[in-house]
């Protein structure tokens, strides 16, 4: 366990949101840039990760170097194919006015289960190789997924039904792009179907730091605002970062610009965290 000391004994939660490979690059840039400014995000007391944020959050919680996530994929690795029409069909459900949120998640789950998105074992192996960490970290780590049939949130933690690789594969299972991940008799999809950040899972905490790659696309849910008396500090992409992301969150050409944008924004974010962040 860390021997970090939080100012005034505050309990700090770090919430990292979804955003595909481009979001991973931006989050990594933020983490690296803050580290260079003397703020180590790995010293949070609790980590909540959704999709891309789960990847970066796991590396941080395990004490790894997030720069490892920027490694080029093997030359023989198949590129991730995202069908724009299929994605549009699936995610339009999320924005249909008047549809109950749980019903929308169930419908998205149905579409994900019906899609021919490959072998779940391939996605589990892909994510395991990317993260390079096989066992759950000792630190508090929550990874979010959604039951494809019921639409219910599943918060994976150490000691639960999912291995770390299964949990990571489920929370990164973008519907229609990757196959739902079977765990203990149920099938799970990306936790971003419920919320791109799932910030309510940060509690209990005195300070909640939310780093949100898709703040410009997905509005926060009512649950995301249920943080009680906790102080919230948010880091979201600025106009230049959004331009660097482009329209394809899986596009390799945007990975380096997104990382650089994250590093740049970290310089602006550092003063917000300076007086509250733990030090060793």
N, C-alpha and C positions, 0 to 999 in steps of 0.2 A: 504493500500500500504506500501511497505517497505521504511524505512528511510536509507537504505544502501547508502554508498558513494563510487563511483567508482573512482579509481586513475585517476587524470587528467580529470575527467568528462567523461571518456570513456563509450560508450554504448556497453554492452557485451551480446552476444547471445550464448546460450548453445544448441548444436545440439546433440541429442542422437539417435543412430542408432538401427536398428533391430537386432534380434538374438534369438528369441524364449525364452522359459523359462530359458535356460542356459544364454542367453544374459541378461535377467532381473537380474539374480543373479550376473553376473559380473559387470554390471552397478551399481547395488546396492552396491557391494563391493567397487567400485571406489568412489561412493558418500560418503559412510560411512568412508572410509579411508581418503579421503580429508577433511571431517568434523573433524576427529580426528587431522588432521594436521593444523586445523584452517582455512580451506577454505570451505565455505558453498555454494554448488552449487545452493541452493535455492535463492541466491541473484542475479542471472542473471537477466538481463532486459527483455530478450525474450527467450522462450523455443520452440524448434522445435523437435517434437518427431515422430519417425516412428516405428510402430510395438512395439517391446519390449521397445524401447526408449520412446514411447508415454506413456507407463505405468509408467515408472520411472519419466519421465518429468512432468506428471500430478501431481504425489505425491509431487515432489519438488516444483512445481509452486504453489500448494495449501498450502505449509508450513507443509506438513505431514512428517512422519518419514519413509524413504524408507525401514527401517528394517521390517516394517509391511508386505512388499511384500515377505518376506522369510517364512511367516507362512505356516505350513503344511496344505494342502488341507483337507477338511473334509474326514473322513474315508470312507464315502459312495460316495465320488465324483468319477465319472467315469474317468479313465485315458484318456489322449488325445491320440488318435490313429492316427498315421501318416503312411500312406501306402507308403513305399519307392518307389515302382514302379510308383505310381501315381505322387508323388512329382518329380521323375526323369523326367517323361514325361512333366510335366508342366514347370519345371524350365529349361529343355533343350532348350525350346523356347527362353529363355533369352540369351542363349549363342550360338545360331545358327548364324554363320557368314553371313553377308550381309543382314540380315533381319532388316527392318526399326523398330526403337524402338517402335513407336506408334502401328505399325502392330503387333509386338510381344506382347504388352500389351493387345491388343484386342483379340488375340488368347488365351492368358492365361485367360482372362476374360471368353471367351467361354467355356474353359475347366472347369473353376471354377463353372460356372453356370450349366454345365451339370453334375458335380459331385454330388453324393448323400452324402452331408456332414452334414446333420441334420437340425435342426430348428434354424433360426437366433435368435429367442428370447432366446434360451438356451445359445448361445454364448454371447449375450448382458448381460444376467443375470450373467454369469460366470465372465465376465470381470468387471462388476459393483461390484460384491462381492469382487473380488481380490483387486480392487483399493480402494473401500470404500469411494469414494467421488462422490456425486451425481450432484453437480452443477459446472459449469465452474469457475475456479479461476479468481480472479481479474487481476492477472498478465498476460502478453502477452503469450499465449500458442497456438501453431499451431500444429495440428495433421494431418498427411497426409494419404490420401487414393487415390485409382484409380477407376474411373468409369469402371465397368466390361464390358460395351458394347462399349464405345468410346475409352477407354485407356487413357483418360485425367486425369491429376492430379486434386485432390480436396483437398484444404487446409482448414480444419475445424477450426473455431475460435469461441470464445464466441459471441453470438448474431446471429449466422448463423442458417442454417436449421436443424442441428443435435444437439440432446442433447449430453451431455458429454459422457454418456454411449454408445450411438449410434456411436459417433465419435471414441471412443476407440475400440469398437467392429469392426468397419470397418478397422481401421488401423492395427489391429492385425489379420485380416481375411486372414490367410495364404491360398492361393488357393489350393483346394483339401483336406485341413484339416478342415477348418471351412466354413460355408455357406456364400456366399455374403450377405451383410447387406443392406436391403432396407431402403432408406432415401429419402423422398420427391419425390417418383416416380422413383428413379434410384437405381441401385445395386452397392455396392462398395466392393473392395477388398484391401488387404494390400498395403500400400503406398510403401513398399519395392519393389514392382514390377517395380516401376519407378526408385528408387534409395534406397539403404539401409540407406541413411542419409538425402537426399533431402536438402543439405546444402545451396542451393541458397535461401531458404525461411528464412534464418537467417537475411537477410538484411532488413532494414538498421542497420548496426552495425559497431563499430570501431574494435572490437575484436570478433572473432568467435572461440569458443572452441568446438571441435568435438570429441565426445567419441564414438568410432566406433567398436562394437563387431565383425562384420563380415568383417573387412578390409582385412583379409587373404583369403576371398572367393570371394567377390564382388568388382570389380574395381569401382572406382568413375566414375560418368558420367561427360560429359562436363559441364553440368549445375552445378555440385558440385564444380567446379573450378571457377565459376563465382562469386567471392566474392569481386570484385572491389579492393578498397584500404584497405580493412579490413585485420588486422593481423590474421593469422590462427594459432591455437595451437591444435594439435591432440594428442589423447590418443588412442592407439590401443593395442590389445592383443599381448603380447610377446610370445615367443616360449613355455614357461611353461604354460601360460594361454591357448594357443591353445590346448596343450596336455590335459589340464584339461577339456576342453570343450568336447573332444571326437568327435564322428561322429554323435551323435544324439542330436540335440538342444532341444529336448523334453524329454531327458532322466533324470529321477529324481536323478539317482546316481551321475550325474555331477553337480547338483545344488550347493552343499556345496563347492566342490573344485573350481568351477567357482567364487563363492563369495570370497573365500580366495585369489584367484588369483587377483581379483579386488582390495581387500584391500592392498595386497602387492604392486601392481603396482601404487596405489595411492601415496605411499611414494616416488616413483620416479617422479611422475607427479607433486607433490606439488610444487617443486621449479620452475617449468615452469609457474605456476599460481600466485605465491606469490606476485609478484610486480604489477599484473594487476587486481587481483580479488577484488571485493567490500568488504568493511567492514562496520559494523554497527556503 
